[in-house]
Amino acid sequence: MPTFFFYGPELDDNKKRELIKSVTDKASKLTGIDKSAFVVYLRPSSPDTVGVGGELLRDRIERERV
């Protein structure tokens, strides 16, 4: 069972559906594996729970706003 994990911002239900469909459709097309075999997990992440380049993402976003 091919599996995808998407870690990113919280999405509304329509965007979740669109993302899952898009990932599944493209992966199926590229691999030749039937769409029914794919599993997609959406894992919401906030800037308070992500580190980028050795710093908290929230701090990086705040610094870039200035």
Biopython code that builds the backbone (N, CA, C, O; Angstrom):
import numpy as np
from Bio.PDB.StructureBuilder import StructureBuilder

atoms = [
    (1, "MET", "N", (0.829, -1.173, 0.000)),
    (1, "MET", "CA", (0.000, 0.000, 0.000)),
    (1, "MET", "C", (0.887, 1.254, 0.000)),
    (1, "MET", "O", (1.457, 1.586, 1.039)),
    (2, "PRO", "N", (1.017, 1.951, -1.116)),
    (2, "PRO", "CA", (1.796, 3.183, -1.143)),
    (2, "PRO", "C", (1.153, 4.228, -0.228)),
    (2, "PRO", "O", (-0.064, 4.410, -0.239)),
    (3, "THR", "N", (1.976, 4.903, 0.552)),
    (3, "THR", "CA", (1.470, 5.844, 1.562)),
    (3, "THR", "C", (2.177, 7.179, 1.456)),
    (3, "THR", "O", (3.396, 7.241, 1.295)),
    (4, "PHE", "N", (1.402, 8.243, 1.548)),
    (4, "PHE", "CA", (1.923, 9.605, 1.561)),
    (4, "PHE", "C", (1.544, 10.273, 2.870)),
    (4, "PHE", "O", (0.434, 10.100, 3.372)),
    (5, "PHE", "N", (2.482, 11.041, 3.419)),
    (5, "PHE", "CA", (2.217, 11.866, 4.594)),
    (5, "PHE", "C", (2.425, 13.317, 4.181)),
    (5, "PHE", "O", (3.470, 13.667, 3.631)),
    (6, "PHE", "N", (1.435, 14.159, 4.443)),
    (6, "PHE", "CA", (1.542, 15.582, 4.161)),
    (6, "PHE", "C", (1.539, 16.324, 5.486)),
    (6, "PHE", "O", (0.535, 16.329, 6.197)),
    (7, "TYR", "N", (2.658, 16.950, 5.817)),
    (7, "TYR", "CA", (2.757, 17.787, 7.005)),
    (7, "TYR", "C", (2.689, 19.227, 6.532)),
    (7, "TYR", "O", (3.548, 19.676, 5.773)),
    (8, "GLY", "N", (1.674, 19.952, 6.975)),
    (8, "GLY", "CA", (1.524, 21.324, 6.511)),
    (8, "GLY", "C", (0.445, 22.041, 7.291)),
    (8, "GLY", "O", (0.016, 21.576, 8.347)),
    (9, "PRO", "N", (0.009, 23.169, 6.771)),
    (9, "PRO", "CA", (-0.990, 23.966, 7.482)),
    (9, "PRO", "C", (-2.343, 23.256, 7.546)),
    (9, "PRO", "O", (-2.640, 22.374, 6.741)),
    (10, "GLU", "N", (-3.135, 23.655, 8.503)),
    (10, "GLU", "CA", (-4.513, 23.163, 8.601)),
    (10, "GLU", "C", (-5.250, 23.605, 7.342)),
    (10, "GLU", "O", (-5.120, 24.750, 6.911)),
    (11, "LEU", "N", (-6.019, 22.702, 6.758)),
    (11, "LEU", "CA", (-6.770, 23.001, 5.537)),
    (11, "LEU", "C", (-8.257, 22.805, 5.783)),
    (11, "LEU", "O", (-8.655, 22.002, 6.627)),
    (12, "ASP", "N", (-9.079, 23.545, 5.040)),
    (12, "ASP", "CA", (-10.510, 23.305, 5.146)),
    (12, "ASP", "C", (-10.831, 21.993, 4.416)),
    (12, "ASP", "O", (-10.001, 21.469, 3.673)),
    (13, "ASP", "N", (-12.026, 21.480, 4.634)),
    (13, "ASP", "CA", (-12.389, 20.159, 4.103)),
    (13, "ASP", "C", (-12.284, 20.074, 2.580)),
    (13, "ASP", "O", (-11.851, 19.049, 2.052)),
    (14, "ASN", "N", (-12.668, 21.125, 1.874)),
    (14, "ASN", "CA", (-12.586, 21.093, 0.406)),
    (14, "ASN", "C", (-11.143, 21.003, -0.071)),
    (14, "ASN", "O", (-10.847, 20.278, -1.021)),
    (15, "LYS", "N", (-10.244, 21.733, 0.582)),
    (15, "LYS", "CA", (-8.833, 21.672, 0.201)),
    (15, "LYS", "C", (-8.236, 20.315, 0.553)),
    (15, "LYS", "O", (-7.387, 19.806, -0.178)),
    (16, "LYS", "N", (-8.667, 19.726, 1.656)),
    (16, "LYS", "CA", (-8.204, 18.376, 2.016)),
    (16, "LYS", "C", (-8.607, 17.382, 0.931)),
    (16, "LYS", "O", (-7.794, 16.571, 0.489)),
    (17, "ARG", "N", (-9.842, 17.452, 0.516)),
    (17, "ARG", "CA", (-10.330, 16.552, -0.535)),
    (17, "ARG", "C", (-9.538, 16.735, -1.831)),
    (17, "ARG", "O", (-9.146, 15.764, -2.477)),
    (18, "GLU", "N", (-9.314, 17.995, -2.195)),
    (18, "GLU", "CA", (-8.590, 18.292, -3.427)),
    (18, "GLU", "C", (-7.146, 17.789, -3.354)),
    (18, "GLU", "O", (-6.638, 17.221, -4.322)),
    (19, "LEU", "N", (-6.490, 17.992, -2.224)),
    (19, "LEU", "CA", (-5.112, 17.542, -2.062)),
    (19, "LEU", "C", (-5.018, 16.021, -2.139)),
    (19, "LEU", "O", (-4.153, 15.482, -2.830)),
    (20, "ILE", "N", (-5.898, 15.339, -1.436)),
    (20, "ILE", "CA", (-5.895, 13.873, -1.445)),
    (20, "ILE", "C", (-6.137, 13.347, -2.853)),
    (20, "ILE", "O", (-5.456, 12.424, -3.300)),
    (21, "LYS", "N", (-7.106, 13.933, -3.553)),
    (21, "LYS", "CA", (-7.404, 13.487, -4.921)),
    (21, "LYS", "C", (-6.229, 13.758, -5.850)),
    (21, "LYS", "O", (-5.865, 12.898, -6.651)),
    (22, "SER", "N", (-5.635, 14.936, -5.754)),
    (22, "SER", "CA", (-4.522, 15.299, -6.635)),
    (22, "SER", "C", (-3.314, 14.389, -6.434)),
    (22, "SER", "O", (-2.725, 13.901, -7.399)),
    (23, "VAL", "N", (-2.952, 14.166, -5.174)),
    (23, "VAL", "CA", (-1.805, 13.303, -4.876)),
    (23, "VAL", "C", (-2.069, 11.886, -5.382)),
    (23, "VAL", "O", (-1.209, 11.271, -6.013)),
    (24, "THR", "N", (-3.257, 11.383, -5.100)),
    (24, "THR", "CA", (-3.614, 10.021, -5.502)),
    (24, "THR", "C", (-3.634, 9.877, -7.022)),
    (24, "THR", "O", (-3.079, 8.924, -7.568)),
    (25, "ASP", "N", (-4.270, 10.820, -7.696)),
    (25, "ASP", "CA", (-4.348, 10.758, -9.161)),
    (25, "ASP", "C", (-2.958, 10.771, -9.801)),
    (25, "ASP", "O", (-2.664, 9.955, -10.674)),
    (26, "LYS", "N", (-2.113, 11.694, -9.367)),
    (26, "LYS", "CA", (-0.781, 11.824, -9.966)),
    (26, "LYS", "C", (0.083, 10.605, -9.662)),
    (26, "LYS", "O", (0.776, 10.102, -10.546)),
    (27, "ALA", "N", (0.047, 10.131, -8.431)),
    (27, "ALA", "CA", (0.854, 8.963, -8.063)),
    (27, "ALA", "C", (0.406, 7.728, -8.840)),
    (27, "ALA", "O", (1.234, 6.936, -9.292)),
    (28, "SER", "N", (-0.896, 7.571, -8.990)),
    (28, "SER", "CA", (-1.416, 6.438, -9.741)),
    (28, "SER", "C", (-0.973, 6.511, -11.198)),
    (28, "SER", "O", (-0.558, 5.507, -11.779)),
    (29, "LYS", "N", (-1.062, 7.694, -11.782)),
    (29, "LYS", "CA", (-0.675, 7.877, -13.181)),
    (29, "LYS", "C", (0.811, 7.575, -13.386)),
    (29, "LYS", "O", (1.187, 6.919, -14.358)),
    (30, "LEU", "N", (1.647, 8.052, -12.473)),
    (30, "LEU", "CA", (3.094, 7.882, -12.629)),
    (30, "LEU", "C", (3.568, 6.457, -12.353)),
    (30, "LEU", "O", (4.538, 5.993, -12.951)),
    (31, "THR", "N", (2.880, 5.766, -11.443)),
    (31, "THR", "CA", (3.335, 4.428, -11.044)),
    (31, "THR", "C", (2.597, 3.295, -11.741)),
    (31, "THR", "O", (3.102, 2.175, -11.823)),
    (32, "GLY", "N", (1.396, 3.590, -12.245)),
    (32, "GLY", "CA", (0.575, 2.529, -12.829)),
    (32, "GLY", "C", (-0.155, 1.707, -11.778)),
    (32, "GLY", "O", (-0.786, 0.702, -12.104)),
    (33, "ILE", "N", (-0.075, 2.119, -10.539)),
    (33, "ILE", "CA", (-0.770, 1.428, -9.445)),
    (33, "ILE", "C", (-2.180, 1.995, -9.338)),
    (33, "ILE", "O", (-2.375, 3.206, -9.447)),
    (34, "ASP", "N", (-3.150, 1.135, -9.128)),
    (34, "ASP", "CA", (-4.540, 1.561, -9.017)),
    (34, "ASP", "C", (-4.724, 2.552, -7.870)),
    (34, "ASP", "O", (-4.126, 2.400, -6.805)),
    (35, "LYS", "N", (-5.548, 3.558, -8.097)),
    (35, "LYS", "CA", (-5.809, 4.588, -7.084)),
    (35, "LYS", "C", (-6.256, 4.009, -5.746)),
    (35, "LYS", "O", (-5.938, 4.556, -4.690)),
    (36, "SER", "N", (-6.988, 2.911, -5.793)),
    (36, "SER", "CA", (-7.532, 2.338, -4.559)),
    (36, "SER", "C", (-6.449, 1.839, -3.603)),
    (36, "SER", "O", (-6.733, 1.577, -2.434)),
    (37, "ALA", "N", (-5.225, 1.707, -4.079)),
    (37, "ALA", "CA", (-4.137, 1.213, -3.235)),
    (37, "ALA", "C", (-3.480, 2.314, -2.402)),
    (37, "ALA", "O", (-2.795, 2.015, -1.424)),
    (38, "PHE", "N", (-3.676, 3.571, -2.771)),
    (38, "PHE", "CA", (-2.967, 4.676, -2.120)),
    (38, "PHE", "C", (-3.640, 5.129, -0.833)),
    (38, "PHE", "O", (-4.865, 5.162, -0.716)),
    (39, "VAL", "N", (-2.790, 5.477, 0.126)),
    (39, "VAL", "CA", (-3.249, 6.038, 1.402)),
    (39, "VAL", "C", (-2.567, 7.389, 1.563)),
    (39, "VAL", "O", (-1.357, 7.500, 1.364)),
    (40, "VAL", "N", (-3.331, 8.417, 1.921)),
    (40, "VAL", "CA", (-2.792, 9.754, 2.140)),
    (40, "VAL", "C", (-3.181, 10.198, 3.551)),
    (40, "VAL", "O", (-4.359, 10.223, 3.909)),
    (41, "TYR", "N", (-2.174, 10.544, 4.335)),
    (41, "TYR", "CA", (-2.403, 11.071, 5.687)),
    (41, "TYR", "C", (-2.115, 12.565, 5.674)),
    (41, "TYR", "O", (-1.072, 12.992, 5.178)),
    (42, "LEU", "N", (-3.020, 13.354, 6.210)),
    (42, "LEU", "CA", (-2.815, 14.792, 6.359)),
    (42, "LEU", "C", (-2.500, 15.060, 7.827)),
    (42, "LEU", "O", (-3.298, 14.750, 8.712)),
    (43, "ARG", "N", (-1.347, 15.630, 8.068)),
    (43, "ARG", "CA", (-0.885, 15.907, 9.433)),
    (43, "ARG", "C", (-0.699, 17.410, 9.587)),
    (43, "ARG", "O", (0.326, 17.953, 9.173)),
    (44, "PRO", "N", (-1.684, 18.091, 10.181)),
    (44, "PRO", "CA", (-1.542, 19.542, 10.339)),
    (44, "PRO", "C", (-0.388, 19.889, 11.273)),
    (44, "PRO", "O", (-0.182, 19.248, 12.304)),
    (45, "SER", "N", (0.354, 20.915, 10.887)),
    (45, "SER", "CA", (1.479, 21.397, 11.681)),
    (45, "SER", "C", (1.384, 22.905, 11.791)),
    (45, "SER", "O", (1.138, 23.595, 10.801)),
    (46, "SER", "N", (1.578, 23.410, 12.982)),
    (46, "SER", "CA", (1.572, 24.857, 13.163)),
    (46, "SER", "C", (3.016, 25.351, 13.229)),
    (46, "SER", "O", (3.922, 24.562, 13.494)),
    (47, "PRO", "N", (3.241, 26.627, 12.996)),
    (47, "PRO", "CA", (4.596, 27.174, 13.074)),
    (47, "PRO", "C", (5.240, 27.001, 14.455)),
    (47, "PRO", "O", (6.458, 27.115, 14.592)),
    (48, "ASP", "N", (4.421, 26.725, 15.473)),
    (48, "ASP", "CA", (4.946, 26.500, 16.821)),
    (48, "ASP", "C", (5.488, 25.095, 17.014)),
    (48, "ASP", "O", (6.115, 24.812, 18.035)),
    (49, "THR", "N", (5.258, 24.209, 16.051)),
    (49, "THR", "CA", (5.684, 22.816, 16.204)),
    (49, "THR", "C", (6.632, 22.363, 15.097)),
    (49, "THR", "O", (6.830, 21.166, 14.893)),
    (50, "VAL", "N", (7.226, 23.343, 14.373)),
    (50, "VAL", "CA", (8.105, 23.019, 13.250)),
    (50, "VAL", "C", (9.407, 23.809, 13.382)),
    (50, "VAL", "O", (9.395, 25.000, 13.691)),
    (51, "GLY", "N", (10.514, 23.137, 13.146)),
    (51, "GLY", "CA", (11.801, 23.807, 13.092)),
    (51, "GLY", "C", (12.333, 23.808, 11.676)),
    (51, "GLY", "O", (12.265, 22.794, 10.983)),
    (52, "VAL", "N", (12.866, 24.951, 11.238)),
    (52, "VAL", "CA", (13.443, 25.082, 9.901)),
    (52, "VAL", "C", (14.800, 25.775, 10.047)),
    (52, "VAL", "O", (14.898, 26.852, 10.636)),
    (53, "GLY", "N", (15.820, 25.154, 9.514)),
    (53, "GLY", "CA", (17.147, 25.769, 9.568)),
    (53, "GLY", "C", (17.646, 25.993, 10.982)),
    (53, "GLY", "O", (18.395, 26.935, 11.241)),
    (54, "GLY", "N", (17.234, 25.133, 11.893)),
    (54, "GLY", "CA", (17.709, 25.225, 13.271)),
    (54, "GLY", "C", (16.958, 26.202, 14.145)),
    (54, "GLY", "O", (17.393, 26.496, 15.259)),
    (55, "GLU", "N", (15.837, 26.711, 13.661)),
    (55, "GLU", "CA", (15.056, 27.633, 14.495)),
    (55, "GLU", "C", (13.572, 27.330, 14.375)),
    (55, "GLU", "O", (13.121, 26.713, 13.409)),
    (56, "LEU", "N", (12.828, 27.774, 15.369)),
    (56, "LEU", "CA", (11.380, 27.595, 15.368)),
    (56, "LEU", "C", (10.788, 28.371, 14.198)),
    (56, "LEU", "O", (11.114, 29.540, 13.993)),
    (57, "LEU", "N", (9.933, 27.730, 13.447)),
    (57, "LEU", "CA", (9.350, 28.370, 12.272)),
    (57, "LEU", "C", (8.618, 29.662, 12.635)),
    (57, "LEU", "O", (8.669, 30.639, 11.888)),
    (58, "ARG", "N", (7.945, 29.665, 13.769)),
    (58, "ARG", "CA", (7.246, 30.883, 14.209)),
    (58, "ARG", "C", (8.220, 32.050, 14.308)),
    (58, "ARG", "O", (7.896, 33.157, 13.878)),
    (59, "ASP", "N", (9.421, 31.822, 14.872)),
    (59, "ASP", "CA", (10.426, 32.879, 15.014)),
    (59, "ASP", "C", (10.907, 33.351, 13.643)),
    (59, "ASP", "O", (11.115, 34.546, 13.431)),
    (60, "ARG", "N", (11.080, 32.437, 12.740)),
    (60, "ARG", "CA", (11.546, 32.777, 11.384)),
    (60, "ARG", "C", (10.504, 33.635, 10.663)),
    (60, "ARG", "O", (10.847, 34.621, 10.010)),
    (61, "ILE", "N", (9.233, 33.253, 10.787)),
    (61, "ILE", "CA", (8.154, 34.021, 10.149)),
    (61, "ILE", "C", (8.094, 35.421, 10.722)),
    (61, "ILE", "O", (7.972, 36.394, 9.978)),
    (62, "GLU", "N", (8.179, 35.531, 12.035)),
    (62, "GLU", "CA", (8.134, 36.848, 12.676)),
    (62, "GLU", "C", (9.312, 37.715, 12.231)),
    (62, "GLU", "O", (9.135, 38.908, 11.984)),
    (63, "ARG", "N", (10.511, 37.137, 12.125)),
    (63, "ARG", "CA", (11.697, 37.888, 11.716)),
    (63, "ARG", "C", (11.555, 38.390, 10.276)),
    (63, "ARG", "O", (11.965, 39.507, 9.960)),
    (64, "GLU", "N", (10.975, 37.564, 9.412)),
    (64, "GLU", "CA", (10.839, 37.942, 8.003)),
    (64, "GLU", "C", (9.758, 38.994, 7.779)),
    (64, "GLU", "O", (9.760, 39.669, 6.750)),
    (65, "ARG", "N", (8.843, 39.142, 8.720)),
    (65, "ARG", "CA", (7.784, 40.153, 8.601)),
    (65, "ARG", "C", (8.330, 41.557, 8.822)),
    (65, "ARG", "O", (7.753, 42.533, 8.342)),
    (66, "VAL", "N", (9.433, 41.660, 9.542)),
    (66, "VAL", "CA", (9.991, 42.966, 9.912)),
    (66, "VAL", "C", (10.701, 43.615, 8.758)),
    (66, "VAL", "O", (11.228, 44.718, 8.900)),
]
sb = StructureBuilder()
sb.init_structure("model")
sb.init_model(0)
sb.init_chain("A")
sb.init_seg("    ")
for serial, (resi, resn, name, xyz) in enumerate(atoms, 1):
    if name == "N":
        sb.init_residue(resn, " ", resi, " ")
    sb.init_atom(name, np.array(xyz, "f"), 0.0, 1.0, " ", f" {name:<3s}", serial, name[0])
structure = sb.get_structure()
